[in-house]
Amino acid sequence: MKVLFIGDIHGLAEWEKIAKQGLLQFYKIVFLGDYVDSFFVKPGEQLHNLKNICEFARKYPDDVTLLLGNHDYAYIHGITQITGYQHINANEYRKIFDDNIDLFNIAWGYTNSTTKKYTLATHAGLTESYYKHYLQAEMKEDELLHETLNRFKDNVDIMWKVGRVRGGRTVPGILWADYTEILDDPYSGINQIFGHTPRPTVTVDQIGEDIIACIDNWGNKKVVSLIFNL
């Protein structure tokens, strides 16, 4: 299966051309979150763009997955202490997310039927420490990581964890982990694909037999994407 992963959008509309081209190639499409809070796009344009993303996902429910980023999660749960928070659009953003909450998840996962390799996509990535502290005891028998994470989508106490690299004091969570924190403490045995940490280019690392890909744009002036054959 080929999957097109689209990194943090932050109000930019060029995702549409990338995603539509992906559909023509019969790719599954996974958006990695952070649809709003741009320093470069006008608030009205960001609002319109978010509506378009929801309409696109609803039109192609079998092919498009929307994941939540920390900026999106902040509006849903009324958290204002986040860089770039837009008070002018806050109520409108929250209403759009609330009206379309069924479209959004925390994680997406896929197991290759031949190799049995599991790939996890989230907004910011999964560390071993976060798994041990918050997920291990909560996982049901035969449940996959993305299934557990999605069960706790509305649990702010589990989801909203900020590590030291991003100014917090706890284990870095699935919405907030920095790319360097994933490299220092990766959850082993799986491939991971995430955004959140701005990089000059898409970064793909291999740790043992695991692939770790960070898909975000430096300065959020361009939408970046990556195609994986899973």
N, C-alpha and C positions, 0 to 999 in steps of 0.2 A: 504494500500500500504506500502510495506517495502522499505526503502531507505537506502543505504549504503553511508555515508558521509566520505570522505577521507580528512584528514587535510593537512596542509602545507607539500609539498614534498621536496622542496629545493634541487633538483637534485638527490634524491634517487630513485632507480629503483624498490624497493620492492612494489611500488604501483601496479605493473602489476599483481602480484600473488593475491593480495587482490581484485583487481577489477575483474579479471577473475573468481575468486571464487564467487564473488557477482553475476555475470551474470549467473553462473550455478544455483544459488539459486533464479533467477528471480527477483533480486533486481534492482531498479533504482539506479544509481550511480551519486553522486554529488561531484565533486572535489572543495575544498574550496579555491583554489588559491595558489600563491607563488610556482611556479614550478622551479624557478632558484635561484641563489645566495646562494650557500652553502659554508661554510668554510672548509668542509671535503671532498667534491667530486670534482674530477678534472674537470676543465672547459670543456674539450672535452667530458667527460661523461655526464655532465649536458646538453650540447647542443644536444647530441644524445638522451638523455632522453626526452627532450622537444619535439623533432620531433616524438618520439614514442607515447607520450601522445596525440598529435594532430592526428596522424594516428589512434589511438585507438578510439578516440571520433568520428572521421569521419566514422569509420567502424561500429559503433553502435550509430547512431544519435538519435534513439528513446529511448535509455536506459542510455546514458551518457551525463552529463552536466558539462561543465568547467566554473568555475567562476574565475574572475580576482582577484589577490591579489595586494597589494601595490607594490611589487617588479616587477610584470609583467607590471603593469600600468606605472611604471617608464620608462621601456624600450620603450613602445609604444609611450609615449609622450615626450621622450627625457629628462627625469628628472634624473640627475646624483647624486643629494645629498641624497643618501640613503645608509644605512649600507650594506656593502657587494657588492656594485655595481661593476660589472665585465666589465671593459673597453675592455678587450681582446675579449669578446664575444658579446659586446653590439650591433654591427651592425647585427650579425647573429641572435641574439635573436629578435631584432626588425623586421627583415625580416620574421622570422617564425610567429611571432604574427600577423604581417600585412597580410601575406598570408593566415592565418587561422582565421582572426578576426571574421568571422561569427560563429565560434565555441564557442566564449567566451562571457559571460555575466557578469554583476555585481551581479545579484541576481537570486535566484530561489525560487518559492513559491508554496504552495499546501494547498488547503482547503479540510478538511475531509467532505465528503458529508453527513455523519450522524451527527457528533458533531458540524460541521461548524467551527471547530477550524482551524485557519490559521497558517501555519509554514513558516517562512522566513529563508532562508540560504543566508549568505553573507560571505565575507572574514573576517570582523572584528566586525560585529554587528551594530545594530541600536539603538541609544539613542533617548529619547523623545526630547531632545533639538535639535538634528540634524534634526529630522522630522519637528519640528515647524519652524526652521530657513530656511530650504532648500527644503522640500518636500511638506508640507501641501498646500501651495498656488499653487503648480504645478500639483497636482493630478487631473486627469480628473474624471468626474462622473463615478462611478462603476469601476474605475481602481484599481487594487491591488498594494500593495507596490512594489513587484518585477517588475511589469510592468512599474511603474513610474521610478524606479531606472535604469532599462535597457534603457529607453528612453534617459536618461541623461548620458549614458555610456561614451560618448566622451566629456562631459563638465568637463574639469579639474577644473574649479572654484567651481563646486559643489562636485565633487568626492574627490579632494585632500585637505581634511581638517584634520589637526593634532591637537589633544587636548594637554593639558598641561602635562599629564602623559607621553606622547611620545615626549615631547620637543617642542610642538607647542604652539600657543596662541589663538586658536579658538575652536569652538565646534568640538568635535571629529567626524570624518566622517566614512563612511561605509567601507573605506579601511584602516583606521588608528586607530579606537577606541580601547582602551585597555580593557581587560576583566574587570578590576576594574571600568572603566568608564561605562560599560554596567550595572554592578550591582548597581552602584550609581544612574543611570538615565536610567532605561530600558524603552523601548517603550512597554507599557502595552497592554494586551489583545491578544497577540500572543506568539507562541513558537518561539525561535530563536536558530539557530545553526550556529556556526562560528569557525574560527581558529585564526590565527594571534598572539595571546598571548601565548608564550610557558608556559606550565604547566607540573609538574611532572607526572600527569596522566590526562586522559580525565576527565573533570569536568562537572557534571550535577547538576544544581541548580533548585529549584522550588521557584518561587516568586508568591504567591497566586495560581492561576490556570495556570500560565505560566511556561514553561520549558525553561531554558537557558543552552545550552550545548556548551562548549569550547573544540575544538578538535585540539590540536597542541602538538608537542613533545618538551620536555625540551632539548634544545641544538640542535634540528633538526637532530639527529642521527638515528632516526627511524620514519617510516611512521605510523601514528596512524589513526584509523577509528572507526566509531560507527554506529550501525544499529538501525534505528528508525522505529517503526510501526506507520505510520501516518494514 
